[in-house]
Amino acid sequence: MNPRIAVITGASRGLGRSIAVHLAARGVNIVGTYRQAQAEAEEVAREIVAAGSRAAMVRLDVGTKANIDAFAATLPALLEREFGVSSFDYLVNNAGLGHHVPFAQTSEAQFDELISVQLKAPFYLTQALLPVLTAGGKIVNLSSGLARFTLPGYAAYAAAKGGIEVLTRYMAKELGERGITVNVVAPGAIETDFGGGAVRDNAQLNAAIASTIPLGRVGKPDDVGAAVAALLLDAGGWINGARVEVSGGQNL
């Protein structure tokens, strides 16, 4: 039986790291990408190996289609070399960035960067990797609770995430003929280094957000990692085109 393989973008930290480690603990080998944090990526690889799985970490800046195409061109050889297979099973479009800036002050450069990384990258990366994604495979895109509720300063970011939610439904519709499911996971406020780590490090902000969540706390990366792993491994293939919010019920 061939090993199961997941390709996860932005796997060196935060949610991507948690997703990778949760999948690895359940026997999935990982191809993870990182933009700059090589030391962190290597540490994640060690965690994956310690969990009993195998890892290959690859530098990739998803902000340009040329970079995506170059990664896609080298992936088949990497899969054969590292894992002895010619295809992979799961794709997690996680890599992202954020700008916290009021709508009226958002620059064209900021808007374009968000669209390139948060919307165009999942579109083009998925498109480029379809030839080596196995029939019956699964895709999870990452959105945000901010696509449902609003917080001043995230208009452009949330608009891009709203786009990925619509794109997910279209991908599910068009890839179904190959038995591929596509879903979107939308985390709420999570204690990571996103946005400079404000939710994690600012106790006053953390408490204020926690007061909007029925479960009484802000989310942890493992809340999302476990949810994505369950969606990929336990859903049985009959959840498709769905938006799964992992927010503890924030701002209900």
ROSE-787664 format. One record per residue (C-alpha): residue number from 0; residue in one letter; x, y, z. Coordinates in nm, 4 decimals, always signed. Layout:
// residues N
NUM/a/X/Y/Z
...
// end
This chain:
// residues 252
0/m/+0.0000/+0.0000/+0.0000
1/n/+0.1413/+0.3360/-0.1043
2/p/+0.1940/+0.5918/+0.1723
3/r/-0.0494/+0.8795/+0.1905
4/i/+0.1040/+1.2165/+0.1049
5/a/-0.0180/+1.5676/+0.1895
6/v/+0.1127/+1.8855/+0.0290
7/i/+0.0732/+2.1753/+0.2735
8/t/+0.1697/+2.5319/+0.1915
9/g/+0.2968/+2.7548/+0.4696
10/a/+0.3879/+2.4544/+0.6843
11/s/+0.6740/+2.6077/+0.8803
12/r/+0.4654/+2.7810/+1.1481
13/g/+0.1221/+2.8510/+1.2889
14/l/-0.1719/+2.6664/+1.1415
15/g/+0.0305/+2.4963/+0.8679
16/r/+0.2691/+2.3482/+1.1215
17/s/-0.0176/+2.2202/+1.3349
18/i/-0.1935/+2.0669/+1.0345
19/a/+0.1278/+1.8945/+0.9274
20/v/+0.1973/+1.7500/+1.2719
21/h/-0.1610/+1.6279/+1.3213
22/l/-0.1593/+1.4534/+0.9845
23/a/+0.1848/+1.3056/+1.0474
24/a/+0.0682/+1.1615/+1.3782
25/r/-0.1948/+0.9707/+1.1812
26/g/+0.0443/+0.8226/+0.9285
27/v/+0.0446/+1.0857/+0.6528
28/n/+0.3766/+1.1872/+0.4986
29/i/+0.4229/+1.5586/+0.4368
30/v/+0.5521/+1.7818/+0.1610
31/g/+0.5554/+2.1200/+0.3302
32/t/+0.6418/+2.4563/+0.1851
33/y/+0.7865/+2.7635/+0.3497
34/r/+0.8713/+3.1110/+0.2231
35/q/+1.1701/+3.2180/+0.4368
36/a/+1.1696/+3.0341/+0.7694
37/q/+1.4056/+2.7488/+0.6822
38/a/+1.5103/+2.6799/+1.0418
39/e/+1.1474/+2.6599/+1.1515
40/a/+1.0656/+2.4355/+0.8545
41/e/+1.3470/+2.1991/+0.9488
42/e/+1.2141/+2.1855/+1.3058
43/v/+0.8686/+2.0943/+1.1744
44/a/+1.0282/+1.8194/+0.9649
45/r/+1.1875/+1.6799/+1.2807
46/e/+0.8484/+1.6828/+1.4542
47/i/+0.6947/+1.4951/+1.1617
48/v/+0.9674/+1.2310/+1.1738
49/a/+0.9267/+1.2016/+1.5512
50/a/+0.5567/+1.1351/+1.4902
51/g/+0.6505/+0.8410/+1.2696
52/s/+0.6053/+0.9917/+0.9228
53/r/+0.8352/+1.1334/+0.6564
54/a/+0.8820/+1.4946/+0.5499
55/a/+1.0197/+1.7016/+0.2647
56/m/+1.0272/+2.0784/+0.3180
57/v/+1.0538/+2.2994/+0.0086
58/r/+1.1029/+2.6733/-0.0241
59/l/+0.8125/+2.8348/-0.2114
60/d/+0.6887/+3.1906/-0.2296
61/v/+0.3325/+3.1450/-0.3535
62/g/+0.3012/+3.5130/-0.4435
63/t/+0.3827/+3.4620/-0.8118
64/k/+0.2563/+3.2142/-1.0689
65/a/+0.6109/+3.1595/-1.1944
66/n/+0.7136/+3.0289/-0.8525
67/i/+0.4071/+2.8056/-0.8380
68/d/+0.4742/+2.6636/-1.1842
69/a/+0.8383/+2.5927/-1.0922
70/f/+0.7297/+2.4080/-0.7769
71/a/+0.4727/+2.2068/-0.9697
72/a/+0.7306/+2.1102/-1.2306
73/t/+0.9671/+1.9664/-0.9687
74/l/+0.7062/+1.7965/-0.7466
75/p/+0.6760/+1.4672/-0.9432
76/a/+1.0487/+1.4026/-0.9113
77/l/+1.0401/+1.4930/-0.5409
78/l/+0.7526/+1.2520/-0.4777
79/e/+0.9374/+0.9703/-0.6516
80/r/+1.2692/+1.0455/-0.4821
81/e/+1.1431/+1.0991/-0.1277
82/f/+0.8407/+0.8691/-0.1104
83/g/+0.8577/+0.6330/-0.4062
84/v/+0.5223/+0.7452/-0.5477
85/s/+0.4049/+0.9409/-0.8516
86/s/+0.1070/+1.1207/-0.6979
87/f/-0.0175/+1.2690/-0.3710
88/d/-0.3469/+1.2477/-0.1840
89/y/-0.4213/+1.5720/+0.0013
90/l/-0.3639/+1.9407/-0.0745
91/v/-0.3931/+2.2058/+0.1950
92/n/-0.3821/+2.5628/+0.0631
93/n/-0.2772/+2.7311/+0.3864
94/a/-0.0013/+2.9828/+0.3081
95/g/-0.1088/+3.3375/+0.3745
96/l/-0.0362/+3.6823/+0.5075
97/g/-0.2405/+3.9690/+0.6440
98/h/-0.2469/+4.3478/+0.6463
99/h/-0.4323/+4.5237/+0.9241
100/v/-0.5183/+4.8582/+0.7702
101/p/-0.8408/+5.0597/+0.7498
102/f/-1.0395/+5.0279/+0.4283
103/a/-0.9882/+5.3952/+0.3414
104/q/-0.6096/+5.3667/+0.3746
105/t/-0.5556/+5.0315/+0.2006
106/s/-0.3046/+5.0785/-0.0811
107/e/-0.3100/+4.9128/-0.4199
108/a/+0.0110/+4.7283/-0.3314
109/q/-0.1407/+4.5905/-0.0107
110/f/-0.4597/+4.4852/-0.1861
111/d/-0.2732/+4.3223/-0.4735
112/e/-0.0442/+4.1293/-0.2373
113/l/-0.3407/+3.9922/-0.0444
114/i/-0.5194/+3.8858/-0.3603
115/s/-0.2029/+3.7269/-0.4995
116/v/-0.1289/+3.5207/-0.1890
117/q/-0.4761/+3.4504/-0.0524
118/l/-0.6754/+3.3955/-0.3724
119/k/-0.4607/+3.3627/-0.6831
120/a/-0.2111/+3.1279/-0.5192
121/p/-0.4657/+2.8583/-0.4209
122/f/-0.6255/+2.8927/-0.7654
123/y/-0.3041/+2.8500/-0.9623
124/l/-0.1355/+2.6011/-0.7296
125/t/-0.4339/+2.3676/-0.7313
126/q/-0.4596/+2.4019/-1.1072
127/a/-0.0898/+2.3212/-1.1510
128/l/-0.0948/+2.0206/-0.9173
129/l/-0.4067/+1.8515/-1.0548
130/p/-0.2045/+1.6174/-1.2794
131/v/-0.0338/+1.4632/-0.9740
132/l/-0.3277/+1.4768/-0.7297
133/t/-0.4711/+1.1275/-0.7105
134/a/-0.8275/+1.0551/-0.8161
135/g/-1.0345/+1.0504/-0.4990
136/g/-0.8000/+1.2995/-0.3339
137/k/-0.9033/+1.5792/-0.1017
138/i/-0.8379/+1.9522/-0.0961
139/v/-0.8799/+2.1902/+0.1966
140/n/-0.8547/+2.5647/+0.1462
141/l/-0.8089/+2.8020/+0.4405
142/s/-1.0426/+3.0970/+0.4822
143/s/-1.1186/+3.3032/+0.7936
144/g/-1.4044/+3.3780/+1.0281
145/l/-1.3592/+3.7343/+0.9049
146/a/-1.5390/+3.6328/+0.5866
147/r/-1.8529/+3.5983/+0.8044
148/f/-1.8120/+3.8618/+1.0775
149/t/-1.6380/+4.1974/+1.0491
150/l/-1.3467/+4.3593/+1.2267
151/p/-1.2252/+4.7024/+1.1111
152/g/-0.8913/+4.6887/+0.9350
153/y/-0.9411/+4.3600/+0.7513
154/a/-1.1576/+4.4582/+0.4551
155/a/-0.9119/+4.3520/+0.1844
156/y/-0.8040/+4.0376/+0.3692
157/a/-1.1618/+3.9275/+0.4290
158/a/-1.2606/+4.0039/+0.0698
159/a/-0.9842/+3.7714/-0.0515
160/k/-1.1000/+3.5029/+0.1918
161/g/-1.4567/+3.5456/+0.0712
162/g/-1.3214/+3.4784/-0.2755
163/i/-1.1583/+3.1539/-0.1659
164/e/-1.4894/+3.0383/-0.0198
165/v/-1.6657/+3.0894/-0.3533
166/l/-1.3732/+2.9319/-0.5383
167/t/-1.3973/+2.6260/-0.3125
168/r/-1.7531/+2.5581/-0.4250
169/y/-1.6577/+2.5862/-0.7905
170/m/-1.3587/+2.3579/-0.7421
171/a/-1.5798/+2.1010/-0.5686
172/k/-1.8265/+2.1166/-0.8573
173/e/-1.5686/+2.0811/-1.1336
174/l/-1.3324/+1.8294/-0.9716
175/g/-1.6060/+1.5941/-0.8558
176/e/-1.5820/+1.3903/-1.1750
177/r/-1.2412/+1.2710/-1.0476
178/g/-1.3809/+1.1931/-0.7036
179/i/-1.1916/+1.4867/-0.5513
180/t/-1.3587/+1.6679/-0.2626
181/v/-1.2876/+2.0340/-0.1884
182/n/-1.3799/+2.2081/+0.1351
183/v/-1.2852/+2.5299/+0.3103
184/v/-1.1930/+2.5682/+0.6773
185/a/-1.2437/+2.9120/+0.8315
186/p/-1.0567/+2.9664/+1.1590
187/g/-1.1653/+3.2320/+1.4030
188/a/-0.9174/+3.4198/+1.6207
189/i/-0.6221/+3.1877/+1.6880
190/e/-0.3151/+3.2356/+1.9068
191/t/-0.0439/+3.2438/+1.6389
192/d/+0.2092/+3.4994/+1.5157
193/f/-0.0423/+3.6207/+1.2544
194/g/-0.0705/+3.9985/+1.2618
195/g/+0.2413/+4.0274/+1.4738
196/g/+0.1058/+3.7805/+1.7287
197/a/-0.1407/+4.0324/+1.8725
198/v/-0.4094/+3.7775/+1.9633
199/r/-0.1497/+3.5556/+2.1286
200/d/+0.0587/+3.8208/+2.3049
201/n/-0.1799/+4.1045/+2.3911
202/a/-0.3639/+3.9886/+2.7038
203/q/-0.6256/+4.2633/+2.6817
204/l/-0.7053/+4.1842/+2.3172
205/n/-0.7070/+3.8124/+2.3904
206/a/-0.9584/+3.8589/+2.6716
207/a/-1.1773/+4.0880/+2.4621
208/i/-1.1969/+3.8328/+2.1807
209/a/-1.2535/+3.5470/+2.4241
210/s/-1.5594/+3.7328/+2.5525
211/t/-1.7162/+3.6969/+2.2045
212/i/-1.6679/+3.3178/+2.1991
213/p/-1.9239/+3.0978/+2.3779
214/l/-1.6523/+2.8500/+2.4809
215/g/-1.4739/+3.1286/+2.6666
216/r/-1.1294/+3.1229/+2.5107
217/v/-0.9394/+3.2127/+2.1979
218/g/-0.8472/+2.9301/+1.9619
219/k/-0.5191/+2.7405/+1.9562
220/p/-0.3379/+2.6198/+1.6414
221/d/-0.4128/+2.2606/+1.7396
222/d/-0.7859/+2.3352/+1.7262
223/v/-0.7447/+2.3985/+1.3540
224/g/-0.4845/+2.1276/+1.2924
225/a/-0.7118/+1.8647/+1.4419
226/a/-1.0130/+1.9886/+1.2449
227/v/-0.8307/+1.9803/+0.9100
228/a/-0.6915/+1.6340/+0.9827
229/a/-1.0402/+1.5098/+1.0682
230/l/-1.1845/+1.6608/+0.7512
231/l/-0.9190/+1.4957/+0.5368
232/l/-0.9039/+1.1590/+0.7093
233/d/-1.2373/+1.0976/+0.8813
234/a/-1.5004/+1.2683/+0.6683
235/g/-1.5409/+0.9655/+0.4451
236/g/-1.5499/+1.1699/+0.1258
237/w/-1.9113/+1.2830/+0.1576
238/i/-1.8422/+1.6339/+0.2884
239/n/-1.7868/+1.8403/-0.0234
240/g/-1.8082/+2.2079/-0.1124
241/a/-1.8630/+2.2919/+0.2542
242/r/-1.7464/+2.5792/+0.4722
243/v/-1.6365/+2.4550/+0.8155
244/e/-1.5793/+2.7365/+1.0645
245/v/-1.3390/+2.6520/+1.3457
246/s/-1.3943/+2.9468/+1.5775
247/g/-1.5598/+2.8142/+1.8913
248/g/-1.8701/+3.0022/+1.7796
249/q/-1.7056/+3.3454/+1.7708
250/n/-1.9495/+3.6334/+1.7208
251/l/-2.2592/+3.4174/+1.6885
// end
